[in-house]
Amino acid sequence: MPSSSITELEDRLMANTYQKIPVTIVKGRGAKVWDIEGREYVDCMAGYGVALVGHCHPKVVEAIKRQAERLLSCHASLYNDVRAEFLEKLVKLTPKGLDKAFLSNSGAEAVECALKLARKFTGRKGIVAMVRSYHGKTMGALSATWESKYRAPFEPLVPGFKFVPFGRADRLREAVDEETAAVIVEPIQGESGVILPPEGYLKEVREICDEKGALLIFDEVQTGLGRTGKMWASEHWAVVPDIMCLAKAVAGGVPMGVTVARSDVMSSFKLGEHSSTFGGNPLACAAASAVLDVLVEEKLPERAVEVGGYFKQRLQELCGGLKLVREVRGLGLMLAVELRFNVIPRVIPNAASKGLLALYSGLNTVRLLPPLVIEREEVDRACEVISQVLAEEASRMRS
Ligand SMILES: Cc1ncc(COP(=O)(O)O)c(C=O)c1O
């Protein structure tokens, strides 16, 4: 099918909710993808962080193929070998004490489960979330998401949610009370521009929750599984939550959400109080089991430190003298270039036309979430494109 027919069909038949880049991707390998005309791209979009172990990692592909020939579906009301194996591997890696999981199909679902669980365990209704947070777009997750453009058309949302500025422990202390079931935080805010917490902040968040008997939920949907250079971003600040949400990369591209919690917290769910038809299906579990193996065997969190450090340094060098750039920041391979002007709607498609896929973030930030297997030469190519695109913007602004 020619590219023009594909775009015509998707534009006509698919809900118009995505800001589309006019590129038709048909193949991926490692940190590269190819469009239907055979053009190659360095993929720093990686499906919004999904292709963490690289596109079509041979071990993940092999696990999916093997499982597809054996068993594709098995409801969680029956037992399954690959599901049990995945869970065992998962809880060996999760922060200490987080050893019981609910399996679902997306980040928003992982968050829904966390919110319900917090209410169930504490018997309280209140949830405190952060200004500029992003937790997904189902009703519960949306209620914890800050941006009014996402919320306003769908109000009334779930009651009981409050927002406080990310990084302000004093404001959190005022907001959390005896009615608060949980505080939900992304350890590094992703969608709003890769915003790192101030030093000591997450420890204080933990203390405030403990003082008030509220649970702490870390949404590691974007930051988890080595992206920031540690298996969990929360490890950078040595803080362990009561509940953690995962999705995106966990099954290497097969849909999966995971809510992992303290065993006593997860056990507050009684039979039938939460469920998912597809949750824990063997195909996703086989893929996820292979993803965890690859992360550990190939030491990908360590690679995120090494290659991420190189990428950030290159970006700092090339952006150093540019007035257009406000800041280069990030941790591991979760990087951002914040610009002084909102030219992102031009920058992202222009980068794509030059062979780099990157992400929007916040109002004026280019976000880079490449696979952790990205090679230095691919980083160099990405930097070249960013440099060209920013130079073009600078000359446009001068003229
Ligand atoms: C931190 C965070 N939480 C939750 C979500 C929602 O995940 P999904 O789109 O799979 O529902 C996202 C998606 O970008 C996210 O970044």
The ligand as an ORCA input file, in Angstrom:
! r2SCAN-3c Opt
* xyz 0 1
  C       4.248      8.991     33.932
  C       3.142      8.432     33.092
  N       2.106      7.829     33.682
  C       1.094      7.296     32.978
  C       1.083      7.371     31.600
  C      -0.070      6.810     30.832
  O       0.316      5.679     30.137
  P      -0.607      5.109     28.943
  O      -0.511      6.074     27.811
  O       0.012      3.764     28.648
  O      -1.985      4.987     29.485
  C       2.150      7.983     30.935
  C       2.160      8.082     29.469
  O       2.895      8.807     28.858
  C       3.204      8.541     31.697
  O       4.231      9.145     31.112
*
